[in-house]
Structure formats: C-alpha cells, structure tokens
Amino acid sequence: MHRHPVRLAVFLAVVVTLLVAGTLSNRALATTASAVASTCDADCMAIDSGGRALVTQNGGPPGVIVLVDRGGAVSTHSFGTSRFGGSTPITGSDHLRVASVSKAYSGAVVLALVAKGTLQLSDRVGKRVLGLPKAWRDVTIAELLQHTSGIPDFIRAPRFGADLTAHPFDPPSRYGLVSLAFPLKMAFTPPGSSFRYSNTDNELVGLIVQSATGRSYEQELADLVTAPLALVDTNLPQGADLAVPFAHGYSVKAGSPPEDVTNAFSAGWSWASGGIVATPSDVDRFIRAYAGGVLTTPVLHARQFQFRPGSSEPPGPGTNEAGLGIFRYATRCGTVYGHTGNTLGYTQFAAATSDDTRSAVVQVNGQITAGNAPEAFAQLLKIETSAVCAALSD
C-alpha cells in the first residue's frame, strides 16, 4: 500500500503536539439513510446541516459519517468524502482508526477477565507487571480504568516524540512503550485521589491481560470481544496499513489543503490505548454491547458505572464523567455512555444507552480538537449532541 511521506518537522510538530492536545475541492455532499421515519426530524436535520457545515468550512475534515441506531434501525448520514479530492463518501463499511475509543475495548477485555475470576479490580499493577517504578506498583486495575492512577502519560515523555519521528514504522515493545513514562513524575498521589487522563493506564491494562492469561492481548481481544460480538471488521494491527476499504485520514489546518497521514506511523505506537481499526458499523455494534454490560456481569456493570468528574479526550458532548473504561455524557436530550478518541488523521465519538437499545457513532477523517481547530471542534460537538438526541428520540 502506498504510504504518503510526512516531512520530519511536520511529523514532530503535528503528530506529537496533536496527540498531547488531543480549501474545499471537489468534495461530495451526500446523505444516505435506512429509513427510521418517513421524514427527517429536527435532530436529523441538525446532523445534516452540521455535517455539511463541518466538511465545507476552512480547516474542516474531508468527510464525516454519523450512525444513529434506534434498536437496530440504523440511519446513516455521510458528508464529504473518504478521500480528499474524491467523490465517494465514508460508508459504514469503511475502516478508520478508532483512536482512544480503543480504551473501551481494553476495558471490555479486562472486565470480561474479572467476570471469569482471572483478575480482580483490586489487583495491583505491580503484582502483574514487573520492573515498574515504585510509585506505580500499588495502583489497582480499577484506578487504571478510571484514570485515577496518577501514572504519567508516555506521550508526554520527550523521548516519545524523538523516537516516533526517528522510527515511525518501528514501534517499541509493549513494555518499551510504557517505559517511556518511567522518568516522569506522578501526576498526583496517592492513587485514587484525583483524575488525570493517561494513555499509559491502558497500555498497562494490556500488559496485565497478557501477564494474567499467558496469551497476547490481541488473542484475548479476539476471544472475549470481537468474536462474541461478531465484529468481523475490527482488528488491532501492528503496522501502518488499514484493512480495505478504508477512509483516508488527514492532518487539517485552516488555510491549507488536508495532508494525507493515513499511513504516517504504525499502530503499535498506541497499541491498547489507541491502535484499533474498525468500521463505523462494527463500532456501533460494540458500543451498544459494551455500554449495556453484555460482556460482563450485572454486579461488575454496576461497578463500572460508578462515575466521578473527569473528561474523555477530546471531550464528548454535554457533561463528561469517568467510569471504569467508560465515560458518561449527560446531554440536553439524555445520557449515554461511551468514549471519544483522536489520533493523527481521525476523530471519534461512540456512545450508547445502558440498556443497549440506542446508540450514536460519529467518525471524522481528520484530527479535530479544541486546540488545533476550535471552530471545527465546536461544530463537531454540535453534531455529536444532535446524534445523541436523534438516537434518544421516540
């Protein structure tokens, strides 16, 4: 597959800065839907107008797709294109990087292992992963899942940017990725006393899974999550390529044409915290099951849904609060549960009701954050809110 080179300076400035944060030409405007109602209601129309506005504004992404699922009846709204300068919109069967929505998948794996008795939420990371800094060792699995560990984020380590730029297609070992954060200070102590979003938390979850089972995280993900839910278009690659068909990912900036960064670096640089590739349709199926507790027990599901103040990154719609591997989004139309994500080239939102009957998925083939594109991000939040409202409406 052809890779689009990214200049060294751009790679450092764009990849690292945007990971830490969080000219229209021949763009098609398209909307497709499997009819949920004979006419488009106000929320549906808000999705349509918002989607068109997002892909046509200066610095906006080439494309956006929105799935609204009401009990299995899915309406699909797609605007712009899956490739800049092309004419084909993003579809429900196109593969995209789901970025930090991957953290929900790692949450699903570890909660399934807790349900089986292989692990306990009170297990301490130092018991399962050897050689960690002393300040990390008493952190529990529950604290990792809720980002209350205080463990620093490896992407803030100076070596991360330098190593990523020097070796974009040669990521470190799983443990090596975590070890980048060893020299950094704890964000707070003691563990459990505050909230700080950290990618290292979910990398450690992946290592704990491997230590407890003697198998790779990828094998446990397949056996405990993707196979039971029939997620045939979901995978965790090590390399830079995406399964076909796929939506290209772009670095977007006002005043400049989008730059294709689809294959800019290997997924192994984000692994359990952000490496999963999936289609919008598979993400929809997953988030409904995950929010509904399908893969765990009622007792564990209730424990997972004990929330505290804390935002996903980027923030989702409404008021954000953190549970165990899941966030609560309290919007003007009601409450849903899920995760957001952003990585170079892609921005994601996926959430569902706790009874697994309603869901909303919003995927963009550009990295849109409040830091790098505040106007576009504000528009994206409006689209996400409208999608939640459409999913919850009767």
C-alpha positions as CSV (number, residue, x, y, z in Angstrom):
1,M,0.0,0.0,0.0
2,H,1.3,3.4,-0.9
3,R,2.5,5.5,2.1
4,H,2.3,9.2,2.0
5,P,5.6,10.7,3.5
6,V,5.3,13.3,6.2
7,R,8.1,15.7,6.5
8,L,10.2,15.4,9.7
9,A,9.4,18.8,11.1
10,V,5.7,18.4,10.3
11,F,5.8,15.0,11.9
12,L,7.2,16.3,15.2
13,A,5.0,19.4,15.3
14,V,1.8,17.8,14.2
15,V,1.9,14.2,15.5
16,V,3.3,14.9,18.9
17,T,1.5,18.2,19.6
18,L,-1.8,16.9,18.5
19,L,-1.5,13.7,20.4
20,V,-0.8,15.5,23.6
21,A,-3.6,18.0,23.0
22,G,-5.8,15.9,21.6
23,T,-9.8,24.5,0.9
24,L,-12.6,22.6,-0.4
25,S,-12.0,20.9,-3.7
26,N,-14.5,18.6,-5.4
27,R,-16.0,17.4,-2.1
28,A,-19.2,15.4,-2.4
29,L,-22.0,16.1,-0.1
30,A,-24.1,13.0,0.5
31,T,-26.6,11.7,2.9
32,T,-27.8,8.1,2.9
33,A,-30.3,6.6,5.4
34,S,-32.2,3.4,6.0
35,A,-35.5,5.0,6.9
36,V,-36.2,5.2,10.6
37,A,-39.0,7.7,10.0
38,S,-40.7,8.9,6.8
39,T,-39.4,12.4,7.4
40,C,-36.3,13.8,8.9
41,D,-37.0,15.3,12.4
42,A,-35.3,18.3,13.9
43,D,-32.3,16.4,15.3
44,C,-31.8,14.6,12.0
45,M,-31.9,17.9,10.1
46,A,-29.4,19.3,12.6
47,I,-27.0,16.4,11.9
48,D,-27.4,17.1,8.1
49,S,-26.8,20.8,8.4
50,G,-24.0,20.4,10.8
51,G,-22.2,17.7,8.7
52,R,-22.4,19.9,5.6
53,A,-21.0,22.9,7.5
54,L,-18.2,20.9,9.0
55,V,-16.8,19.5,5.7
56,T,-17.1,22.8,3.9
57,Q,-15.6,25.1,6.5
58,N,-12.0,26.3,6.2
59,G,-9.8,23.8,8.0
60,G,-12.6,21.2,8.2
61,P,-12.1,17.5,7.5
62,P,-12.7,15.9,4.1
63,G,-15.5,13.7,5.5
64,V,-17.7,12.8,8.4
65,I,-20.1,9.9,9.0
66,V,-22.8,9.7,11.6
67,L,-24.7,6.5,12.6
68,V,-27.9,6.8,14.6
69,D,-29.1,3.4,16.0
70,R,-32.6,3.1,17.5
71,G,-33.0,-0.5,18.5
72,G,-31.2,-1.8,15.4
73,A,-32.8,0.5,12.9
74,V,-29.8,2.5,11.8
75,S,-29.8,5.8,9.9
76,T,-26.6,6.8,8.2
77,H,-25.6,10.4,7.4
78,S,-22.4,10.9,5.5
79,F,-20.9,14.2,4.2
80,G,-17.8,15.0,2.2
81,T,-15.6,12.2,1.0
82,S,-13.5,9.3,2.3
83,R,-10.5,10.7,0.3
84,F,-9.7,14.4,-0.3
85,G,-10.5,15.3,-3.9
86,G,-12.6,12.2,-4.4
87,S,-16.3,11.7,-4.8
88,T,-17.1,8.8,-2.6
89,P,-18.5,9.4,0.9
90,I,-17.4,7.5,4.0
91,T,-19.6,4.4,4.4
92,G,-20.5,2.1,7.4
93,S,-18.1,-0.5,5.9
94,D,-15.0,1.7,5.6
95,H,-12.2,1.1,8.1
96,L,-11.0,4.0,10.3
97,R,-8.6,4.3,13.2
98,V,-10.8,4.5,16.3
99,A,-8.1,6.1,18.4
100,S,-8.9,6.3,22.1
101,V,-12.2,4.5,21.7
102,S,-9.7,1.6,21.8
103,K,-9.7,2.2,25.6
104,A,-13.3,1.0,25.8
105,Y,-12.2,-2.3,24.1
106,S,-9.4,-2.8,26.6
107,G,-11.9,-2.1,29.3
108,A,-14.2,-4.8,27.8
109,V,-11.3,-7.3,27.8
110,V,-10.2,-6.8,31.4
111,L,-13.8,-6.7,32.8
112,A,-14.5,-10.0,31.0
113,L,-11.5,-11.5,32.7
114,V,-12.7,-10.1,36.1
115,A,-16.0,-11.7,35.4
116,K,-14.3,-15.0,34.8
117,G,-12.3,-14.7,38.0
118,T,-8.9,-14.4,36.2
119,L,-8.4,-10.9,37.6
120,Q,-9.9,-8.7,40.3
121,L,-10.4,-4.9,40.1
122,S,-8.4,-4.6,43.3
123,D,-5.3,-6.3,41.8
124,R,-2.3,-4.1,41.9
125,V,-0.3,-3.4,38.7
126,G,3.0,-4.2,40.4
127,K,1.7,-7.7,41.1
128,R,1.1,-8.4,37.4
129,V,3.8,-6.3,35.6
130,L,7.4,-6.4,37.0
131,G,10.0,-3.7,36.9
132,L,7.7,-0.7,37.2
133,P,8.6,2.5,39.1
134,K,7.9,2.1,42.9
135,A,5.2,4.8,42.8
136,W,3.2,2.9,40.2
137,R,3.1,-0.5,41.9
138,D,0.2,-0.2,44.2
139,V,-2.1,1.3,41.5
140,T,-5.2,-1.0,41.1
141,I,-6.8,-2.2,37.9
142,A,-9.9,-0.1,38.8
143,E,-7.7,3.0,39.1
144,L,-6.2,2.4,35.7
145,L,-9.6,2.0,34.1
146,Q,-10.9,5.2,35.7
147,H,-7.7,7.3,35.0
148,T,-7.3,7.9,38.8
149,S,-3.9,6.2,38.9
150,G,-1.7,9.3,38.7
151,I,0.6,7.4,36.4
152,P,2.1,9.8,33.8
153,D,1.3,9.7,30.1
154,F,4.0,8.2,28.0
155,I,3.2,10.6,25.1
156,R,4.4,13.5,27.2
157,A,7.8,12.0,27.5
158,P,10.5,13.8,25.5
159,R,11.7,10.5,24.1
160,F,8.3,9.7,22.7
161,G,8.4,12.4,20.0
162,A,12.0,11.8,19.2
163,D,11.6,8.1,18.9
164,L,8.3,8.3,16.9
165,T,9.9,10.7,14.4
166,A,13.0,8.6,14.0
167,H,11.2,5.3,13.8
168,P,7.6,5.8,12.8
169,F,7.2,2.2,11.4
170,D,9.3,0.5,14.1
171,P,7.4,0.9,17.4
172,P,8.9,-0.3,20.7
173,S,7.8,-3.4,22.5
174,R,4.6,-3.1,24.6
175,Y,6.7,-2.8,27.7
176,G,9.0,-0.4,26.0
177,L,6.2,1.9,25.2
178,V,5.2,2.1,28.9
179,S,8.8,2.5,29.9
180,L,8.9,5.9,28.1
181,A,7.0,7.3,31.1
182,F,9.3,5.9,33.7
183,P,11.3,9.2,34.1
184,L,8.2,11.3,34.5
185,K,6.7,12.3,37.9
186,M,3.4,11.0,39.1
187,A,0.6,13.4,38.1
188,F,-0.7,13.2,41.7
189,T,-0.5,11.0,44.8
190,P,-1.9,8.9,46.3
191,P,-3.5,6.9,43.5
192,G,-7.3,7.2,43.5
193,S,-7.3,10.8,44.9
194,S,-7.8,12.6,41.6
195,F,-8.4,12.2,37.9
196,R,-5.9,12.6,35.0
197,Y,-6.4,11.0,31.6
198,S,-3.3,8.9,30.7
199,N,-2.6,6.6,27.8
200,T,-0.2,4.7,29.9
201,D,-3.1,3.4,32.0
202,N,-4.5,1.4,29.1
203,E,-1.1,0.2,27.9
204,L,-0.7,-1.3,31.4
205,V,-4.1,-2.9,31.2
206,G,-2.9,-4.6,28.1
207,L,0.2,-5.8,29.8
208,I,-1.8,-7.1,32.8
209,V,-4.1,-9.0,30.5
210,Q,-1.0,-10.7,28.9
211,S,0.5,-11.5,32.3
212,A,-2.7,-12.9,33.8
213,T,-3.5,-15.1,30.8
214,G,-0.2,-16.0,29.3
215,R,-1.6,-15.0,25.9
216,S,-1.3,-11.9,23.8
217,Y,-3.7,-9.0,24.3
218,E,-4.7,-9.4,20.7
219,Q,-5.8,-13.0,21.3
220,E,-7.8,-12.1,24.4
221,L,-9.4,-9.2,22.5
222,A,-10.5,-11.6,19.8
223,D,-11.8,-14.3,22.1
224,L,-13.5,-12.1,24.6
225,V,-14.8,-9.2,22.5
226,T,-14.6,-9.3,18.7
227,A,-15.6,-13.0,18.2
228,P,-18.6,-13.0,20.7
229,L,-19.9,-9.7,19.2
230,A,-19.2,-10.8,15.6
231,L,-17.0,-7.8,14.9
232,V,-15.5,-9.2,11.7
233,D,-14.3,-5.7,10.6
234,T,-12.4,-4.9,13.8
235,N,-8.7,-5.5,14.3
236,L,-5.6,-4.3,16.2
237,P,-2.8,-4.1,13.7
238,Q,0.9,-3.6,14.5
239,G,1.8,-1.9,11.2
240,A,0.6,1.3,9.5
241,D,-1.8,-0.1,6.9
242,L,-5.6,-0.3,7.3
243,A,-7.8,-3.1,6.0
244,V,-9.7,-2.2,2.8
245,P,-11.9,-0.5,2.2
246,F,-10.8,2.4,4.3
247,A,-11.3,6.2,4.8
248,H,-8.0,8.1,4.4
249,G,-7.0,10.2,7.4
250,Y,-5.8,13.8,7.2
251,S,-4.0,16.5,9.1
252,V,-6.2,19.5,8.7
253,K,-5.3,23.2,9.1
254,A,-7.2,26.3,8.2
255,G,-5.7,27.9,5.0
256,S,-4.0,24.7,3.9
257,P,-5.3,21.7,1.9
258,P,-5.6,18.5,4.0
259,E,-2.5,16.4,4.2
260,D,-2.9,12.6,3.9
261,V,-1.4,10.9,7.0
262,T,-3.3,7.6,6.8
263,N,-0.1,5.6,7.0
264,A,2.2,8.0,8.8
265,F,3.1,5.7,11.6
266,S,2.5,2.2,12.9
267,A,-0.5,1.4,15.1
268,G,2.0,-0.3,17.5
269,W,2.8,3.2,18.8
270,S,-0.6,3.3,20.5
271,W,-1.5,-0.4,20.9
272,A,-4.1,-1.0,23.7
273,S,-4.7,2.7,24.3
274,G,-5.5,3.7,20.7
275,G,-4.5,1.2,18.0
276,I,-7.7,-0.4,17.0
277,V,-9.1,-0.1,13.4
278,A,-12.8,-0.7,12.8
279,T,-15.7,0.2,10.6
280,P,-18.5,2.5,11.8
281,S,-20.9,-0.4,11.8
282,D,-18.7,-2.5,14.0
283,V,-18.1,0.4,16.4
284,D,-21.8,0.8,16.7
285,R,-22.3,-2.9,17.5
286,F,-19.5,-2.8,20.0
287,I,-20.5,0.3,21.9
288,R,-24.1,-0.9,22.4
289,A,-22.9,-4.2,23.8
290,Y,-20.3,-2.5,26.0
291,A,-22.5,0.2,27.4
292,G,-25.2,-2.5,28.0
293,G,-22.9,-4.8,30.0
294,V,-23.3,-7.6,27.6
295,L,-19.7,-8.9,28.1
296,T,-19.7,-8.8,31.9
297,T,-21.9,-9.4,34.9
298,P,-24.6,-7.2,36.4
299,V,-22.5,-6.6,39.5
300,L,-19.5,-5.6,37.5
301,H,-21.6,-3.5,35.2
302,A,-22.9,-1.6,38.2
303,R,-19.3,-1.1,39.5
304,Q,-18.2,0.1,36.1
305,F,-21.0,2.7,36.2
306,Q,-19.8,4.4,39.4
307,F,-18.7,7.8,37.9
308,R,-16.6,10.7,39.1
309,P,-15.7,14.1,37.4
310,G,-13.4,13.6,34.5
311,S,-13.5,14.1,30.8
312,S,-12.6,11.9,27.9
313,E,-10.0,13.3,25.4
314,P,-11.2,15.0,23.4
315,P,-14.3,16.0,25.5
316,G,-17.6,14.4,24.4
317,P,-20.9,16.2,24.3
318,G,-22.6,17.5,27.5
319,T,-21.1,17.0,30.9
320,N,-18.4,14.3,31.0
321,E,-17.8,11.9,33.9
322,A,-15.5,8.9,34.1
323,G,-16.4,5.4,35.0
324,L,-14.3,2.2,34.6
325,G,-13.2,2.2,31.0
326,I,-16.2,4.3,30.0
327,F,-17.5,7.9,30.2
328,R,-20.9,9.3,30.9
329,Y,-22.1,12.0,28.6
330,A,-25.1,13.9,30.1
331,T,-26.6,15.9,27.2
332,R,-29.6,18.2,26.9
333,C,-31.5,15.2,25.5
334,G,-30.5,12.5,27.9
335,T,-27.5,10.4,29.0
336,V,-25.3,8.0,27.0
337,Y,-22.2,6.1,27.8
338,G,-19.1,5.5,25.7
339,H,-15.8,7.0,24.6
340,T,-14.2,9.6,22.4
341,G,-10.9,9.4,20.6
342,N,-8.5,11.3,18.3
343,T,-5.2,10.5,16.6
344,L,-3.4,11.9,13.7
345,G,-5.9,11.7,10.8
346,Y,-9.1,10.7,12.7
347,T,-11.6,11.9,15.4
348,Q,-14.2,9.6,17.0
349,F,-17.2,9.5,19.3
350,A,-19.2,6.4,20.2
351,A,-21.9,6.1,22.9
352,A,-25.0,4.2,23.8
353,T,-27.7,3.8,26.4
354,S,-27.1,1.5,29.3
355,D,-29.8,-0.9,28.1
356,D,-28.0,-1.3,24.8
357,T,-31.0,-0.2,22.7
358,R,-29.9,3.2,21.4
359,S,-26.5,4.5,20.2
360,A,-24.7,7.2,18.2
361,V,-21.4,7.0,16.4
362,V,-19.6,10.0,14.8
363,Q,-16.4,9.5,12.9
364,V,-14.3,12.1,11.1
365,N,-11.3,11.5,8.8
366,G,-9.3,14.4,10.2
367,Q,-7.9,15.2,13.7
368,I,-10.2,17.8,15.1
369,T,-9.5,19.1,18.7
370,A,-10.3,22.2,20.6
371,G,-6.6,23.0,20.5
372,N,-5.9,22.6,16.8
373,A,-9.2,23.6,15.3
374,P,-11.5,25.2,17.9
375,E,-14.3,26.3,15.4
376,A,-14.4,22.9,13.7
377,F,-14.4,21.1,17.1
378,A,-17.3,23.2,18.4
379,Q,-19.2,22.2,15.2
380,L,-18.3,18.6,15.8
381,L,-19.6,18.7,19.4
382,K,-22.9,20.1,18.0
383,I,-23.1,17.1,15.5
384,E,-22.4,14.7,18.3
385,T,-25.1,16.2,20.5
386,S,-27.6,16.1,17.6
387,A,-26.7,12.5,17.0
388,V,-27.3,11.6,20.7
389,C,-30.7,13.5,20.6
390,A,-31.7,11.7,17.4
391,A,-30.8,8.3,18.9
392,L,-32.8,9.0,22.1
393,S,-35.9,10.5,20.4
394,D,-39.0,8.4,20.0
